[in-house]
């Protein structure tokens, strides 16, 4: 019985083999390697194969016109998801390889869960692996059908061309499995021919036809095989076909290789040995012929075409029951998908719509929100897509999220609530009550920064499409904030034919003055096509343009970048500095970047004249964006990042007034690796001679010297750091602060800094007392000390752990640990008084302060009756302290009364004295007089008004106030 079979055009050679089964095949045309459709250069279209479009295939599937569907990747399976037509899934690659080629961005176990879920949803499906090693690598059940070769088709080998032959598509890009770099190492100066789709390899070519390809195999002297273990079997179709001609093989070692060294070829992991064997085969005709004959015999014996055909006919006649038996083996006791409640304003051309489509492939998605209103459609001139605007699963009826939760399907509970910015805002209330991870994806932060900083507050995890704004979000207290660039939808934005109807094309909004100016400049010199277009028509304009112009607004990485690259046309864009564009794509390789008006025009003119360069760049750009930047990629990135950070979320239960800390302790920001500006700020402005204890490489002291300090002396125990500090500071002493004797008189320094020092000391109290003698009576000690009460440390203790690290609060070199109270006790045991203590706070504190919480939960441990001050301490990473000697007040009074010192020193002395004695009216009057004389009228007015309030009749007060007001 002849079956009607649907399959997909990813591999002409393999489909040609399938056609030998004698059934009728419809083959869906696909994009691959920058080319669309069947490549007749590799194989002629078999007579029993008909090339069709995706739309034709969908229509036939819906009418159940096929007996079987053969899928070659997950995309094919998703395409045929909603039909009960029996399917066969062919595993061509190892899972290890697919993950490796994707940059190891996917967790193996998570991916397998999604695959099993997809197989169950697609049942009935029969899995077929093309080798035992591929089945073992996936760890799934299924049938094995080895490749089959009809050796009679390939003719006889002659080998008159003394060159090595290399065959493969995207050899460089798939170096992991195909070993292109290994080939380069082995062959070096040996002449060779490279065949296949390889736009990044100079000299690689595509044969004119199948007959031409076979002639290369028959004429070349040696075939170079570098299928890399463990990413590929020791053979692929290209190797088996060259063996079928009788061509000698030189191959790297691989456990599953059909080559036996010295018998039917040469195989080794010694590259020098292989190099020598290639040269030997070039010179020894008899040797080359004998190993080639045995290679052909190996193919006939182990990869016979009749066995392949018989196995496939067995597979194609499989019963529905058999397929369901395999599907049942993919059952998972654990949950195999995420429930995502997704919210956005329905608009088919937005990131949200494309992301929804991608998320639905591996997750259960329920959408909630409004749709674009008729008024907005009219105002935004969107009449062309009005009929494409769909209603959400749950319509938006008001801001209370609890109303939406009531309409969820019975038994369906969200794991993630995902809100995506989509152009029209709508309020959402009570998000904090949702029992799931709350995620938002903000698209136009470059236009709405301040709004976004407020909108994002209720969400646990924030994604930004515009990377450069992440530091601002972190500064505002968002720690779970990540970059998720925009992307492209392959079906919508993919290449639509090869016809180029426009020289320069642009589709987009003309609401930016610079963009309009640049387009006008281009139009005055070159043909420019502008069109207001959407969806498929937008993609057509991009595809039909030789060059597509782009200009970013405020350096945003916009959707147009990805859409144009996906269309297969060359993108001419500004660099969008700081956006990540130049890290994703290379100038003049994937796209072309202009940096000014003159360069824009010059580049446009150049690439319109140089077709080959332009189209090469376009092809590589499309290849790059399809490999890494589709919305399928973005959906996986989002889910992976949410899963990795869900346990790090600080949760507020307002009803029970409880703050729950993350299940996974999270490290604080590393203040210790930053320039110590917060320490420098505590150094008195009047200090001229400073001792920096534990100065490191002298970075802080250098900063103070630049600010006007006269002298900075450093002490450091590390000899290497000492040498570097000598180039920055006035003087450096190398030694241990607990044992060193200083060559300075008592009271020599105006300020002594101990930044992150005392926690390293065996006896910090002795150190403080020792160094305070070198501080003058009016000087200050400035210190910073980490807080061991920080929530992440308590979280660790609650989990029964105390793990030292290379830096931070639990630095492995710390000998003493302090809380705020212990710091206060330490200083009180000296002759020093703390005049100021403040903290470096975890930015997350901004999200929970002033919420009147009364308990903290650390896993199983709960701390009750906490105050706002307690909570602040739990979020204090490090304390900053400024202390003075207890005799300082009298010393300052004495200094303030001196007449022979400068006004600035006198003001400093009075300011310091008034901090301890704010009610001393005589000194307040002196302060007002001094500030008036110095021109500091606001300070003068503040002091004199205090005097008048407490002593209205004081002589001279009213007159001085009038002078100050008149002068100010």
N, C-alpha and C positions, 0 to 999 in steps of 0.2 A: 504493500500500500504506500503510495506517495503522499507524504505529509506536507502540509502547508506550514512553513516555519518562519518566524520573525527573528532576526538577529541584528547586530549593530556593528557598524564598520569601524572597528578599532585595529584590525590586524588582517590585511588582505591575504597574507600567506595562510593563516589558519582558516579563514573562511573558505578559501579555495580548497583546502583539505576537506572541510565539512561538506562542501558541494559534491564531493566524490561519493557521498552516501546516496545520491540520486534523488533527493527530495527537492521540493520547490522552496526557494528562500526569498523572502523580502529582506533587504539589507538597508537599515536606516543610516543615512549619510551623517557623518560626524566630523567635528574639527579635531585634528591631531597634529601636533608638531608644526602648527602654523599653516596647515593645508586643510581644505574642506573637501570631503567626499573621497571616493575611491581613487587610489593612485594606480593608474594603469601601468606606470613605470615599474611597479613591483609585481603585479599580476594582472592579466586581462580579467574582465568581469566574466565569471563562468556563465554558461548559457542558461543554467537553471537558477540564476540569481538576478533579482530585479532591484534596482536602486530606488529607494523611496525617501520621502521627507518624514520628519517627525509627526507632522500633522496627519499625513496619510496613515502612518502607523497607528496613531491614537484612534482615528476613525475606524480602522479595521479591528483594533482590539475591542473597542466598544461594541462592534457588531459580531464579536466572537468568530472572526474569519480565520483564526490561526489554530492549528492543532498543538503547536509547541512554540515557546519563546526561549531562545538561547541568549543568556546574559553573560557579559564578559567582565563586568565590574558593578559596583554598588549603584552607580548612576543608572545603569540599565535596569537594575532591579527596582529602583524607585520609580523609574519611568513606567514600569508595568505592574506597579503595586496593586492597583485596584481592579485586578482581574483574576479570575479563577482558572484561566488557561494554564495548563501545566508548564512549568518553567524548568530550565536547566541552567545552573550557574557554573561557569568554568573559572576555576582558580588558576590564573596564568602565573601569578607572582606569589612569593612568600609574604606572609604578614610582616615578618622582620624587615623585608625589603621595602614594603610600602611605607612602614613607619619611618625607616631610615631615609628614604627619599623625601619624606615630608619634614625632615629636620628634627625627627624624634620629638615632635610637638604633641603627639598623641600617646596617652597611656594605653598599653597593650590590653590590659584587662578591661578597661572601660570600652575600648573599641570593639573587643570581642562581644561584650554585652550588647552593644548596639547592633552588631552584625547578626547575632542570634535573634534579637528582637525583630529585625527586618526580615529574616528568613521565616520566622513564625507568621509575621503579618503577610508575607507573600505566598504562603503555602497554597498549592503544593510546589515544592522546589526540590530538584535532585542536584546535590553538589557533585561536581566532577573536578578532580585535580589532575594536572597533566604530569605529575610525578609523585612518587611516594614521599620524597623529602618535602614537597610543598604541602601535602596533607599533614605530615608530621609537624611542620612548622606552625600551621594554623591550629592544630590540635582539635580538628573537627572530623566528624565521620563523613564519608562520601566515597564515590567510586573513583578509580584511577584509570585514565586512558592516556597512554603514552603517545607521543607524536608518531605519525606514520609518513614514510617517504617512499615515493615510487621512483626507484633508482633509474628506471628506463627513461624517464623524462629528461634526465640531465646530461646524457651523451657522454663522450669520453674526454678525459683530461689530457691536455697536451703539455701545458706548463712552459710554453716557449717564452712567456713574459717573466723575466727574473725579478719579480717584485712580490712582496707580501701583500695579501688581500685582507682588508678589514671591513666588516659589514655590520651596520647597526644604526638605528635612529637615536638621536640625542645621546650620543656616546659620552660627551662631556657631562651633560646634565645627569646621566645615569651611571656615572663613573663608579659609584658605590657597588653596582652589580655587574657592570660590563668591563670595568678595569681599563678605561682609556689611558690613564696615566701609567699603568703597568705596561701597556703596549708601547708607549713612548719610551719608557726606560729600556725595554728589551730591544726594540728595533733601532732606536737612535739614528744612526747614519744609513740604515738599510732602506732602500727605496720601497715605497708601499703605496697602495691605492685605498682610499676610504670611500665607501659607498653608503648612502643613506641620507636622511633628513638631519643635517648637522649644521645649522646656521652659524654656530659659534666656532666651527673648525675650518680654518682656511684650507682650501683645496679639496674639501669633501664634495662629492657630486652625487647626483641621482641618475641611475641608468636610464637610457631612452625607453627601454621596454623590458619585459620579462625575458625575452630572448637575449637582449643585450646583457642583462644581469647574469644569465647563465654563461654567456661567452666570457665574462670576467672570471667566473669560477673555473672555467675550463682552461683559460689561458694563463692565469697567474700560477707562479711556482709553489707558493706556500700560503696556507691560511693561518692567520694568527688568532688564537682563541684565548680570551682572558675572562671567562665567566668566573666571578669571584665567590668563593665560599666565605661565609654561609649565606650570602644574599642571592645566589643563583645556583642552579644545578650545574654540573660540569659540561653542559651542552645546551644549545638552543637551536631553533630551526635553521638559522644561518650556518651553524657548524655542521649539522646533519646534511644539509643540502650540498655543501662543499665536499663533504665526505662522499656523497653519492656520485659526484663526478669522477672520483678517484684521485682527488687532490690530497697531497700530504699535509698533515696537521702538526702545528707546534702549539702546545697548550700549557698554561700554568696548571699547577697541581690542584685537583678538586676531587673529593672522595667519590663523587657520582659521575666522573668523566668516563666516556666510552673508550678513551685512548689508553693504550698500554705502551709504556715507553719502549721505543725501539722496535715495536711490532707494527702497529697501524698508525704510527706518528711518534712524536716525542713530547714528553710531559715531565715537568719538574717544577720545584719551587725555587730553583737556582736560575736567576735571570741570565747570568753569564753563560750557563750551559745552553739555555734556549737560544741565546744570540748566536752562539757557535753552531747550533744545529740548523738554524735558518741559513747561515752561510754555507754549511755543508750540503744542504739540500739544493742550494743554488748551483753548486759546482758538481754534484754527483747525480747525474740523470738516473742511473740505475737504482740508487737508494731511494730517490724521490718516487720513482715509478712503483717500486715494490711496496713501500709503506702506504702509498695512495691506493693500490689495489686492495690491500687488506682493510683500509678504512672503508672502502665501498662495500666490502663483504660484511663488515660490522653493521653497517646501516641496514643491509638486506636482512641480516639475521635478527637484529634487536629492535628495529624500528620499521617493520614491514607495513606497507600501506593497507594490505588486506586485513590485517589484525585491527588496525585503526578503524577501518570502515565497519567491520563487524561489531566492534565494541560500541561504536557510536550508534549503530542501528539498534543494538540492544538497549542502549540508554534512551533513545528516542521512543522506544516502544514501552517504556516503563509505565507501571500502573499508578494511578492516583494514590492507592494505598501505600505503595513503596515510598513515594515522595513524602507523604504525611508521617511515615515512620521515621524518616530522617528529621523532619521538623520537630517531632516530639522529643528527639534527643537534644534539641537546643533549648529545652525548658530550663528556666532559671528560678531557683527558690527565692532569690532576692529580686528587688525591683529592677526592671531592665530599662526604664525610661524615666525622664523627669516630667512632672506635671508643671507646666509653665502658664501662669495667668499673665497674658501680655496686653498692655494697654497703650494705645496711641490713637491719634485722630486718623481715621481711615482715609488714605490717599494712595493710590496704586503705584505712584512713582517715587515714594519715599524710601529711605533706608529701612524704616520700620517694616514696610510691606515685604521687602526683599529678605529681611532678616527673619520675619515670620515664616516665610516659605522655606528657608533653610532650616530653621529650628524644627519645623514639622516633620522633617525627614527622619529624625531620630527621637522625637519627644512628643508628648501629648500636649497640644497647645490650645488654650481657650482664649479668645480675644475679647477685650472689653474696652469700650470708649465710644466717642461720637464719630460721626462721619462728616466730611466737609459739607457745610450747608450750601443751599442754592445761592445764597447771597455771596458767600466767599467764592464759590465757583465762578460767579459772574464777575465779581470784583477782581479776581486773579486771572480772568480770561482763560478758564479751564474747561470751556464747553466741549472741547474735543475729547476729553476723557471723562465726561460726566457719567456716562453709562458704565464706566469701569470702576466707579467708586462703590464699594460693597458695604453692607452693614456688618457690624461685628457680631460675634456669637452672642455676646451680652451687650445690648445697646446701653449707652450712657443716659441715665435718667436723673443723675444728681451727683454731688461730690462725695457722699458718704460711701466709702469702699465696702462697708458692711452690707449695703444693699446689693452690690454686685456679688458678694460671696454667697448670698442667699439663692442666687440664680445659677450657681455652678451645678454641673451634672451630679446626680446622686452618687455618693461614694467617692467623688473626685475632689482631692484636696491639693492645693498648690504647694509645690516645693519651692518655687521661685515666683515672685511677682516682678515682672519686668516692664518698666515704663520707658518708652522711647520717644524722644522729642520728634515731633513730626509737623511743625509749622504752626499749628493752632493749639493754644494752651487751653486746658480745662482743669478746674480745681479738683483735687483729691484729698479728702479729709479722713482722719483716723487710720492712716497707714500704720501707725505704731502698734495698732491692735492686731495686725495680720500675723498669724502664726507660721511665718515662712521667711526666707531670705528676701529682702527687698532690694531690687537693683534698678538703677536708672542709667540710660545711655543718652548723653547730651551731645548734640550734633553741632550746633552753631555757637559754641562758647565764644568764638572771636567776635560775635555780634551781641551776645547776651551775657557777658561774664557775671555782672553783679546779680542779675536775675537767677542765673544758674547756681551761684553760690547759696542762694536762699532755697531754690527749688530742691536742691539735692539733700537738704538737711534730714528729711525723714528716711532716707535710704541707707542701707547697710553697706552697699558696694556701689561705687560710681565709676562709670566708663565715660571717657571723653574721646570724641573723634579728633579733637585738636590737641596734640600732645603738649604744646608749649605752655598750656595753662595748668598743668598738673602741679607745679611748684606753688602756685597761688592757692590751689585747693588744699594742699598739705599745710600751707601756712595758716589756713582758716580752720584747721583741725580735722580734715578728711585724711585718714590714713589708708583706707581701702579704696584708693582711687587709681585707675589704670587707663592706659592708652588702648583704644580699640579703633583703628583707622576705618574709614569707609571702605567700600569694596565694589564689586560688580556682580551682576547676575548673568551667568553664562547664557541662559536661554534668551533673556531679554536683550543683553548688550553684545552678544556675540556677532562675529562677522557675518554680513549679509551680502554675499556675492563679491566678485572681483572687479566689477565695473566702477571706474572712478569718473564721476560726473562733475566734480567740483575741485578747483585748485586748492582753495583754503576754505574750510567750513567752520561754522560756529553755531552752536545751539545753547541758549542760556539767557539769563536775565540781563537786560541792558539798564541796570539801575545803579551802576557804579561809574563815576566820571572817568576814572583812569582807564577802565575797560573800554568805554565808549571811545575815548581819545585814541587808544591803540588800534581799535578796529577801524576807525576812520583813517588813521595813518596807513594801515595796510590796504584799505580799499582804494586809496588814492594812487597806489602804486601797483597793486596786484588784484586779480579777480577774487573777491571774497563772497561766499554765499552765507547769508544769515537767514535763519528760519526759526520761528517759534514752534517747536515740535515736542512731542512727548512719546514716551514708551517706544514702540517699534519704529515709528517714523524718525524719532531722534536717533536711534541706532542706525537706521538707513542713511541718514545724512552723514553721520560719523564714518560709516563704512565706505560711502561713496566719495569721501573727501581725500585728496592726496595728503593734505596736512590739516589737522584740527588745531585751532588756536585755543589757548586757555590763559586766563588771567585770574589769579587768586585774589580774593578780598581779604585784606589784613593777614596775608600769609597763611590762609587756611589751606589744608589739604582736602580739596573738594572732591565730590563724587565724579566729576567730569574726568579727572585724571584716570581713574580706574575704568570708567565706561569707554573712553576713547581707546585706551590700550587694549581693552577686550574686543573692540570692533575691528582690530587689525590695521588701523590707520596710524600714521605717525603723529605723535602729540608734540606740539610746540608750546611750551609753557614757561612761565616764570618759575624761579626756584623755591618760592614759598619758604623763605628762610626759617629754620627752626622747626619746621612742620614734620620732618622725617622723610620728606619726598626723596631727597638725595641719598638717604640711607637705604631706601627700598629699591630705587631705580638709579641706574648709572646714565649720566649724560652722554649722549651720542652713542649709546648702546641700546637702551630700552626706550628712550625718548630724547628730546632735544630741549635744552634750557637756554632762554635768552635772559640777559641781565639789564638791558637798557633798550631804548627805542631803536637806536642804530643797529644793535645786534639782532633785534627781532626782525627787522626788515631784511638785513643781510642774510640771516639764516633761512628765512622763508624763501628768498630768491634762490639761494644755493640748493636747497633740497627739492624745490620744484624742478630744477634743471637736472639733478642727479638722482634718477629714478631708482637705480639699484641700491645706493646707499640708504635712500629714504625707506624703501621697502624692506631692506634688511633690518633696519632699526625697528620698523613697525612689527615685523615678524617676531623679533626677540622680545619686544615689549609685550606683545600678546602672550607669548610663551611664558614670560615671567609672571604676568598678572593671573593667568589661568592656573599656574602652579602654586601660587601663594596668596592671592588676594581676592578670592571670590567670597560671596556672603556665606557659602558653606564653610570656608576657612574661618570667617569671623564668628559664625555660630559656635564652632568647636572651640575657638579661643575664649569666647565668653563663658561657655559652660565649664571649660577647664579651669578658668580663673576663679569663677564663682565657687566651684567645688573645692579648690585649693585654699580659699579664704573664708569659707562659710564658718569654720570653727574659730576664726579670729575676730568675730564680731562682738562688740560690747553691746549688751541688750538692756534696755530700760523697760521695766514693768511699772508704769505709772500707777496702776490700780493698787498694786501691792507695795509700791514705793521701794522697789528692789532693783539694784544694779547687778546684772550677771556678767561676770568677766568671761573672756573667751575660753573655749575648751582647750585651745592650744595657746601656750604663753607666747606673747609677741614681744620682740625686742624693742626697746625705746629707740628713738632716733639717736644716732651716735654724735652727741654733742662734743665728745672728746676728740674727734677728728676734725673739728671745725676751728677756725680762727676764734680766739677767745674774746670777742668784742664785749660780751656780757660781763666778763671779769674786768676788762679795761675800763668799762663804764663806772665801776665802783671805786676806782683810784681817784683820790681827791685832786681837783684841778690845781691846787696849790703845791702838790708834791713835786719835788725837783730831783731828789735822789732816792732811787727805788732799788730794793733787793727782790729779785725774782727767784724764789726757792723752788727747785725742780723746774728749771727754765726750759728743758728740752733743747730744741735747736734754736731757741731765741726768737721765735716768731712773735710772741706777745710783747717782749721787751722792745723789739724793733718797731712794733706798732706804736708803743708809748713814746719812743724817741722821736718818731715822726710827728707826734702830737705836741712836742715841745718840752718833754722831760729832759733835764740836763744830763742825768747819768743813770744807767741801769746796770747793776751788777747781777750776774746770774750764778746760780749754783746748780750743778748737774752731776749725777753719778755715772752716767753713760759716757765713756771717753769719745766715741764717735759723734754723739750729739754735742759734746763740749766743743769739739773742733769746729763744727758748723756754727755754733752759737757765737764763737769768738769773732766771726765775720759780721755779726749783727749787733752785738752788745758792747758796752763800754769796757767791761771786764768780765771774765768768767773764771769761776773756781770749780775745779773738778774734784768731787769727793762725796762721801756719805754724810748727809745732813745730821744724822744722829750722833756722829763722832767728830765731825769737823770743828776746828776752832777758827773763827773769823778774824782777820787782821784789821778790825774796825773798832773805833771807840764806841762806848755806850751812847745810844741816842743818835747814831750817825744817819739813820735812814728816816725819810719822811713817810715811807710806805713800804710794807713788806708783803709780797704776794705769795700765797701758798695754794696754787691752783691744782687740785687733785693730787695732793701731797700727803696729807695727814693719814689717809686710809692705808698708805704704804708703810707707815712707821710702826715699829714694835711698841713704842711708848709715845703716842702723839701728845700727851699732856706735857711730858718733859721737853719735847721739841718746841711746843708753843711757849713755854716758860723761858727756854734757852734763847729763842730768837726775839722775844719781846724786849729784852734788855737793849737790843740794837735799834729799837724804835724810839724816836724822840717823844717827848711827853704829849705833843699835839699830833702825832702821827697816827696811821691807821694800818691794821692788818686786814688784808683782803684774802678770803679763802673760798674754795669751792670743794664740796664734799658730796659724794653720791649718797642717795637715799635707799637704804636696804628695805624700806617699807613700800617701795614701788610695787604696784599691783602685779606685775609680771613675776617678780621674785616671790611674792606671797602665793601666786598661782602655782609656781613651781613647788613650793613647800607643801601646798595642799595636795599636790600629786605625789608627794613623797620623794622629791628630788632636790638636789642642790648642785647645779652643774656650773663649774667654772668655765670661763671663756677667755679669749685673747684680749678682749677689751670690754668696756662697759661696767655696769655695777658689780658684776661678779668676775672682774678681772682676776686672773689667777695669781697676780702679784699683790692683791690686797690682803693686808694682815688684820685690819680692823674694819668694823661695819657700824654705821651710824643711822639713827633715825633723827628727826628734827629735835626731839627732846634730849637725846644723847649729845647732840651737837651743842645745845644750850648748856648742858651740864659740863661738858668739856671746857667751854670758855669761862664758865662761872668759877671753875677751880683754879683759874689763873688771875692775874691782876688786870684782865681784859674784860670790857663790857661790850656786848653785842649792841651796836647801834642800828643795824639793819640786817634782816634775814629775809631772803626772797628765794624763789625757786624757778628752775627751768622745768616747765610743765609739758607733759605729753600733750600734743595738739588735740588729742581726742577729748581732753577735758572740756573744750569749748562746747562739745555736743551734749554734755550731761550736767554742766554746772547750773546751779539755781533751780534744780528740779525737785528739791525737798525730798530726796530719797533718804530712807532710814536704815536700809540694810544692803550688804554687799554679799554676793554669792561667788565663791571661788570653787567651782566644781561641787564636791560634797560638803565643803566648809562654808558656813554662813556666819557673817559678822553682823550682829544686830545693833540697833541704837546708835548708828554712826551719825555724826554731825556733818555739815557742809565742809567744815575745816578738816575733818577726818578724810572725807572723800578727796579733798584737794591734796592731802598728804599722800594718798595712795597713787595719785597721778603726778607727783613731784619726782622727777628723775634725779635731780641734783639740787642741792641748796647752795646759795651764794651768800656769804657772810661778810659784813664789814664790822670790825671791832676797834675800840679805842682803849687807851689806858684809863684806869679809874681816876687818875690825877689830871685827866685831860681838861675838865671843866675849869678848874682853877688856872691851869696853864693858859687856856684860851682867854680867860678873863684878863690875866696879866698881859697877854699879847695884845688884846683889844685896846687896852688902856695906854699902850706905848704910843708915843707921838712920832718916833723916828723910823717908822716902818711905812711901806707903801700903802696907798689906799686899797689896792686889791688884796694885800695880805691882811690889812686891818679888817676889811669886809669879811674875808674868809673866817677870821677869828671870831668876829661878832656873830656871823651866821651859825658857826658851830656851837658857840656858847648859848645862843637863843634856842637851839634845838633842845638843850637840857633845861633851860630856864626861860620858857616863852613868856612868863609874866613879869620879867624884869623891865619895868617901864623906863628906867634910866637908860638901859642898854637899847631898848627899842627906839628911844628918842635919838640916841647917838647913831643908830642904824639908819634912821630916816634922814638925818643930816648928811651922813656919809654918802648914801645912795643919791641924794639930791645933788651933792657936789660932783658925783661921778656920772650924772646924767641918767641914772637908773630910776626914772620917775615912777613907774608902776610899783617897784619894790619900796620906794620911799613913801608913796601914798599909803600902801598897805600897812606899813609900820606906824606911821603917824596917826592913822585912823584908829588903830588899836589903842594908842596912848590916849587919844581923845575920848574913846568909849569908856575906858577905866579911870581916867583922871581928866574930866572935861575942863577943869580950871587950871591945868598945868600951864605955867607961863611960857609963852613963845610957841605953843602947839598950833594955835589957830593961824598965826602969822606964817609958820613954816608950811602948813597945809596949803594956804593960799598961794604961796610961792611955787609949791610943787604943781598945783593944778594949773597955774598960769604958764609954767614952763612946759608942762606935758601937753 
